Amino acid sequence: MYPLLDRIESPADLKKLPQEKLAELAAEIRQFLLANVSRTGGHLASNLGCVELTLAIHYCFNSPADRIIFDVGHQAYTHKILTGRRDRFYTQRQYQGISGFPKRSESPHDAFGAGHSSTSISAGLGMAVGRDLQGSDSKVIAVIGDGSMTGGIAFEALNQAGHLKKNLIVILNDNEMSISKNVGAFSSFLSKKLTGNYYRDLKKEMKELLEGIPAIGGNILHFARKAENSLKGFLTPGALFEALGFDYFGPLQGHNLPHLIEMLENARGLEGPVLIHVMTTKGKGYQPAEENPALFHGVGPFDVATGKVTAVKGGAKSYTGIFGETLVRLADDDPKIVAITAAMPDGTGLTPFARAYPQRFFDVGIAEQHGLTFAAGLAADGFRPVAAIYSTFVQRAYDQVFHDICLQKLPVTLAMDRAGLVGDDGPTHHGVFDISYLRHLPEMTLMAPKDENELQHMLKTAIYADRPVALRYPRGNGYGVRLDQEIAQLPLGKGEMLVDGDDVAIIAIGCTVYPAREAATMLAERGIRATVINARFVKPLDRELILATASRTGCLITVEENALQGGFGSAVLELLEQEGVTGVRVKRLGIPDRYIEQGPQPQLRADLGLDAAGIAASVEAFLSQKNRPTLARIK
């Protein structure tokens, strides 16, 4: 089916092909990507856009001896196909399959694991320093997308790389931002010639000649360098990178294989840090993706012939959608509400807000740290900022939550989408640590809704709490419950009892509440009467409700979709210790001390015992260990 691709099991096989066959191979790879991603879903548009670039990199360099680092995984599919994973590619992002991101444990060709953006230059510089310390002559190539260049860590790395002057090749895969209009044959020609052997040798000889002229040689050399820099600054957009200490070349047309290969071959011989600017087209070769790259950035299964995403089962609205709609409703009545996202307006549900209130909507790019301090500045000036960021990405701005929000007691609302298990993107994207890293911060209020109706009430509660609040909610659809027309504020730190029983109490938070209720129904059929509490708040806890329930049942089961270390269950244990309660048996259910791989959310929850059947089984096993002890208090 793929005459050329079927012969490629490693980069060594790729190098056996004559260069004139590479364009044909690129076409086969695009067909292969479409055939597979249309069935499984995945990051399509950006991967279609960097096929030729990846082919050129592997054709010119020797992976894994040469270290190739891809920033995030949105451009690594062709790399995976070329490095021995073609036969398993149909399992990418699937349960027990290969990852959708570079992963060191998966292949020696994955030089560095990725998931969150903007890390490739830092990692590449570390490898370049390590290479030099070991006396190796390998090459280090960091491939970073233009969106990832908005992350501050990328510029921190560029700054140090320019200072250290290590041999490092950074390839800027520019497929969206208009960094420069100076694209075309002349720019490609100029960049190739500026890296060619003739130019390098001539430059070296002229430098030696000028330095040898008594008295005036140094001045002439200084003038010549200024003239060269002025010419390059006039003809190319690389002034910023040159100022950081890089030799800049580009922009190059990113789908012209002969130009790319000549450029990369020349770059192998350059000394010091080099940045090669490559212009690519998102969705290249597939018209629906070229016309709508946002839709095909991360897409579910779709029909290749029409480009239409395969219809999913109907059902309730997503938590993300309810959040976005609710925020618009609240903003209709309050001009002080502003919304912030870090390059994810669609993913966080803020697109309707951006349309309704463009002057009050801010996309800061992939810059979560800046975004949260920006929100703190707005809050300090009397506004009510809502920063909608995936739970896993809030991790990147922990210091800002601590110093700039909580320490100053500023009323910023962190709307943390994708909290808990997220599914196919795997361990880099599961939002299972936020309770642990946020609840210990002074002044922080932390809450999670049991369903989409409670989400809308919690959002209003958070915005008007006049304090820092983190609101976590899961990926996916709600339960289809009726939404109250009037959005009300909930009393801070008050949970609710959903089911009353005397044998055991199940205290659940967020998306585990409904499975806990279902588990209680299963247990009732087996003669076990379980109380079920919707905690609502991780901080502050409903001390009265939890302590009264503990006194009555003497047996508590906490359930959360967060790491057990430092999580919701730990907070309940701490409460019992603080109150001097003894004799109460406690079992915590949650995410164990390991990273959870990708897979469908229901499958992962079943594996971890966090679905209804798993909760019921844990309760039965816990109760069978020994009789309920007598409750006692330390006097």
N, C-alpha and C positions, 0 to 999 in steps of 0.2 A: 504493500500500500504506500510505503514511503521509501522509494528506492535508495535514496542517499541516507536519510535519517536512520533507517534500520541498520546501517553499517556503523553507526557511531555509538560506541560503548564508553568512550573516554575522550578527553581532549587529544590524546595521541592519535586516535583514529581521524579526528577532524583535520589534523595537520597533514594527513596523507592525501587529502583532496586538493586538486589544483584550485587556485584562487578563483578561476572563472566559474567553478561549480558552486561557489558559496551562495550566490544569489538564488540558485535553484534550491539549495538546502534551506535558506531562509523562508522560502515559500512553503516548503514542506513543514517546517516547524510551526508556521502560522496555522496551517491546516490541522496539525496535531493539537495545538493549543485550543483551537476552536472546537474540535471534536471532543476533547476531554473536559474543558471548562464548561462547555454547554451542558454537560451531564452533571457535573459536581458543583458548579459555581466556583467563584474565586476572583482573584484580581486579574482582570483580563486586559483592559485598555492599556495600562502602563507596560504590561509584559509584551503585548503586541508591538509596542513602540520601541522596544530596545532589543529586538532580535538581532539586527545587524551589528549593533554595538557589542553585544555579548559574543557573537561569533568572532568579531575582530579581536576582542580581548583574548579569547582562548586560542585564536590562531597565532597571535603574536607572543603570548606569554606561556609559561610552563607551569600550570597548576598541577599539583599543590605546592611544588617547590616555590614558585612565585605566589605570593599571597594576594588573593582577590577578595576584597571585602565589599559586599553589597549592602547599601544602606536600606533598611527595612526589607520586606520581602516582595514588594510590589514590582520588582524588576528582576527577580531571580529565577523565574520559571525556566527560561531558556538555559540558564546555567545548570539547573538541576537535570534537565533533559540531556545535556551534553556530558554530564559527569556520572553516568552510570545508573540514573534513576528513571530512564524512559519507560522501562517495563512496569515500574510501580507508580508511574505518574498518575494513573487513574485513581489512586488512593489518596492523592494530596488533599489535605484538610479533612480527611475522613477518619472515622473511628479506627484506631490502631493502624493508620496509614502514615505516609510521609507528611512532614510539616509543610505548610504553605510558606514558610520562612527559612532562611539559611539556619542550619542547626549543626553545631560542631559534632554532636554524637551521631549524626546521620551520615556524614561523609567527610573524608579528609580534605575534600575540595571546598567545604564550607569553612573558611578560615576563621570566621567570627559569627556567632549567633546574632540574630537581629529580630526585631519586632517593633520596638519603638524607634523613632527616626533620629537622624542627625548624629549618629554615633560613629560612622564609618571612618571619618578623618582622624578622630581621636584614637580609635583602635589601630588604624593603619600607621599612625605616627608611633604608637607604642611598639608595633611590630618592626618598624624601620629602625628604631633605637635598639631593640633587642637583636635584630640582625647584625647591626654594626658591632655591638658588644661581643657577639659570637664570631665575628670575622667572616660572615657569610656574604655572598654577592647576589642574593636573591632580590627580586623586585617586589615592591609592595604597591598595589593598585587599589584605591578606594573609589567606588562608584557611588555618587550621591545624587539624588534627584533635586530639582530646583525647589520643590516644596520643602524638602528637608533643610535647605539652606536658610530657612527662616528660624530654625532652632539655634539658640545662642551657643550651644556646645559646639556647633560646627565652626563658628567664628573664633571661639576660644582655641580650637584645635588648629585652625589656619594660622592664627597669631603665633602659637608656639612653633608650628612647623616652619614658618618663615624665619623665626629666630634661630632654630637649631640647624637649619640648612641641610637637613637629611634628604637623601634621595627618596622621594615619595611622589607618586603620580596620582593626582586627584582628577577624576573624570566627572565633570558636571553634566549630568543628563538632564537637559533643559527641555521639558515637554509641555510647559504651560505658561510660565512667567515670561513676560516680554523684557528680558534682560537687555536685549539688543535687537535693533532692526537690521544690523549690518551682517546679513546672512546671504550666502550665495557663493558662486564659483570663485570670485576674487578673494573672499575671505578664506576659503579653503586653500586656495593656491598660496596666499600669503603665509598662513599658518604652517603649511607643509614646508615651505622654503625656509621659514624662520627656525625650523627644527632640523633641517637637513645638514648633512655632514659638511657640505661646502660652506654654508653660512657659519657653522660653528667653528670650523677651522679658520676661516677668514677673520672672524671676530677675535679669535685667540691670537692670531698673528698680528693683527692691527694693534691689539692691546700691548703686546710685547714690544712692537715697534715704537709706539707712542711713548711708552714708559722709558724707552731708551734715549729719547731726545732730551738733552740737558735743559734744565730750567723751565722750558715751556711744555714739555711732553705731558706732565700731569694735568695742566690746564686744558690742553687740547683733548685729552682723554675724558676729562669731566664734561667738556662741551659735547663731545661725541655721544657720551652716554645720555645726556639730556636730550640731544637731538633724536637718538634712537627711541627713547621713551616717549617723546612727543609724537613721533611718527606712529608708534604702536598705539598710543592713547587716542590719536586721531582716527586711526583705521579700525581699532578694535575696542570692545567694551571692557577691557581687562584692567583698567586703572586701579580699581579697588584691590584686586588680587595681587597686582604688581606692588602696590603699597604695602601689602602684608608680607612681601618677600618671595612671592611665587613668580616663576616665569609663566606667563599666560599665553595660550594659543587657542585661537578660535574666533568666532564660532564656526564649527564644522557642520556640514550636512550629515546628520546621523544615520542616514539610510544609504549612503554611498560607500560601499564596502572597500573599493580600491583606495579611496581617500582616507578612510579610517585606518586601514591596515598600514598605509605608508606613514600616517601620522604617528601611530603607536610604535611602529618599528623605529622611527626617528627618536621618539621619546625615551626609548630604552637606553639610549646613549647619553641622555642629558644628566648633568650633575645638579643636585639640589632639588628643591620642591618645584613641581610643575603642575599647573592646572590646565586641563584640556576641556574646553567648552564645546559640547556637542548638542545640536538641536535635533530633537526627534519629535515625531507626531504620535500622540496618544491614540491607540486603536488602529495603528497603521495596518492597512491591508484588509480591514473589515469595516465596510461603510457605516453600519449602525453604530459601531464603537467610535469611529472618527467623528460622526455627527453628534453623538451624545456620550462623550468620554466619562462624564460624571456618573451616569447610570452604569456603565460598564467598568467603572473603577473596581468596585467590589460588587459582583453581580451573582444572583442565584442561577439555577439552571435556566436555559433559554433555548429557543428554536433558532438554529443557525441560519436557516433560509430567510426567516422574517426579522430576526433580531428581537422578537418579543419574548419577554421573560415568561417562563412557564408559570401558569396560574397556580397559586397556592390555595390551600383550602381556605374558604371564607371563615370568618370568626370575629372575635373581638378586636378592637383597636389596640395598637401597641401602647405600651407605657410611654414610649418616646412621643408618639402622636398625642396622647392625652396631655403630657407635660407641655408640649408646644401650644396646643389649643388653650389650655388653662392659663398659660403665661400671657397670651394675647388678651384673654378676657380680663385678667387682672390689670394689665397695662392700659386697657381702655379707660379704666377709672383712676389710674395713678400715673401721671407723667414722670414721676421719679423712678419708675421701674426701667432699668436698662438691662440688656442681654449681651452676654459675651460668650464667644466660642473660640476654640483653638483649631481653626481650619476644618471644623466639622459642622457646618450649618445644617446640612441635610441629616447627617447621622445623629445629631442631638435634637432634631425636631424644631430648630429655630428658624427655618426658612419662612414659615408663615409670619413670625414676628419681624423678620427682616423686611418682608414685603409691607407689613402694616406700619412699621415704625423704623424706617431706614436710618433716621438720625439718632435713634437710640439703640442701634444694633452695631456690635463691633466684633469683627473676625480678626484676631491678632496673629493668625498664622500658627504654625507649629511652634508655639512659644508659651507653654503653660505657665512657666514662672512669671514671665512678664504679664500674662493675662490676669493672674490672681493679684499681683501687686497693682496693676491697673485698676482692677475691681476695688481694691482697698482704697485707692486714691479717690475713686468715685464715691465710695461710701463715706469717706472722710469729708467729702463736700456735700453731704446730705442726700445722696441718691441711694436707691435700693438695687444694687447690682445683683444679677443672677448669672453665675458663671456655669454654663452647661458643658461638662467635660466628662469623658468616660472615666470610670473609676480607676482603671489601670494607668491612665495618663495623669491623674491627680498625683500619683506617686512622684512624678517628676517635679512637683512644685511644693513638696512638703515644707521646705524652709520658709516659703512665702506664706503658707497657711499658719505656721508657727509665729514668725516674726511680724509679718505685715498685716495679718488679719486678727488672729486670736490675742496676741500680746496687746494689741491696741483696741481690742474689744469692738471691732468694726462690723457692722451688720451686712456681711457678705453671705449670700446663699450659694453654696456649692451644690449644684444639681448633678449628681453622679450617676449617669446612665451606665448601663452594662455592669452594674454591680452583681457580684456572684459569678456563676459559671456562664460563659458566653457561647461555648460551642466550638465551631470549626477553627477559629483562630488560635486556640490552644493556650498554653501556659503564659505566653507573653501578654495575653489580652484578658484572661480571667480576672475579674475584679473581686478577688477574694481576700484582700488584705486591708481594705480601707477602714473597717471597724477597728482593727488592731492598731493602725498607725494614726488614727484620728481621736479615738475616745479618751486617750490619756492627756490630750492637750487642754489646759485650763481655758475656760470660757466657751469651749465647743459644745454645741448641742447636736446630737446625732440621732436621726430617725429613719424609719423605713416603713413604707405602706404595705398592707396585706393585699391590696387590690388597687385597681385604677381609680375607683371612687375616692378611696382614702388618699391616693396620691394628690388629687386636686386640692383636698383640704390641707394636706401637709405642705404643699407648695405655698399656699397663702400663709399658713402658720410660720413657715420659715422666713418668708419675706418680711413679715411684720413682727418678728420676735425681737427685733432691735439688738441682735447679738449674732455672732458667727454661727451658722447652721450648715450642717452637711446632710443632704437628703439623698439617700441611695435607693435606686430602684433597678429592676432587672431588665435584661434584654428580652424582647419578645412580646407577645400579645398578653393582654389582661384576661380576665375571666368573663367579660361580657356583662358585668353587673350594671345595674341602673346607676347613672350618674346623677347626683343631687344637683338641682338647678341652682341652689344657693351654695356658694363656696364659703365655708366657715373656718374659723381658726380653732384648732384643737388645744385643749389645756396641756401645757408643757409637762412632760414627764408622767403622763397618765396612760396606762394601758387599758385593755378591756378583757373581761372574761367572756369567752364565747361558749364554752361548755363547762358544766359544773359536775365534778365527780370527786370521790373521796379516796380512791386508791393510789392515784399518782397525778402529778401535774405536769403537763407539757407546756413549756413556755417557749413560744416561737417568735421569730422576728422576720418581717418582710415577706419574701416569697416562700418561706417555709410554713407560713400560718395555715394556708389551705391544705397542704399535705398533712399537717398535724391534726386538723379537724377530721380529715378522712381517716387518719390512723385511729383517732378516738372512736370513730364509728366501727372500725374493724375490731378494736379491742372490746367494745361493748358487746359485740356478738360472741366474744369469748369470755364474757363475765367480768371484765375489768372496766371499772368506771374511772375515766380519766377527765380531769379538768384540762381545758385548753385555754391558754391566755395569749392574746395578741399583745406583745409587749409594746409595740409602736416605737418606743424610745429605747435606744441603747444608753443614751446619756441625756438627761438624767433618767435613771430607772424609776419605775413606780415602786418605791420601797414598801409602801403599805400593802399593796396588792400582793407582791411577791412574798413578803414576810408572813402575811396572813395565810397565804396558800401553803407555804412551807410548814407553818405550824399545824395546819389542818391535815395535810397529806403525809408530811415527813419524807416525801420522795419527789424529786424534781428532775425532769428531763429538759434540757435546753436544746434548741434546734436553730441553726443558723447556716447560711451559705457564705461563710467566712472562715478564715483560718482559726483553728481552735486556740492557738497561742495568742493570748491577749484579746480574744474576741468577746462576743456577747456572753457566752457561757462563763468566761473568766470574770466578767463584770458581775454576774450573779453570785459567783463564789466569793468575790471580794465583798459584796454586800453582806453575805452571811457572816463572813469573818469580822467585818466592821461592827456588826450588830451583836457579835458574841453568840451567834446561834450554833449549837452543836446538835448532833444526832440526826441531822437531815442528810439523807443520801442524795447525791447529785451525779447525774450522767450527762455529759456534754456530747452533742452530735454536731458535726461540722466538717470542715476541710482538714484532713490530717496534715502532718508536717512533711509534705512533699508537693512537688509541682504536678498539676493535673494536666494530662495531655488532651488533645482535641477530641471532639466527639459530640454527637447530638446531646442537648441538655438533658432530655429524659434519660438517656443511656448513662450519662455521667452521674446523675442523681441516683439512679438505681445502683450503680457500682459503689457509690459512697454511702449508701443507706440513707439517703436524704429524701427519698420519695415516701409515699404513704406506707407502702409495704415495709420498707426498711425501718421507718420510725416505729411502726407497730412491733416489728420483730425485736428491735432494740429495747423497747419498753418491756415486752414479755421476758426477754432474757435477763434484764436488769431486776425485775421484780422476783424472778425465780431464784436469784442468788441467795437471798436470806429474807427473813421476815423484816417488816418495817420496824426500825428502832423507835424508841421513845424520844420525843423531842425534849431537849433540855437547853437551858440558857446559862451561860457563864455569869455568875453573880459578880 
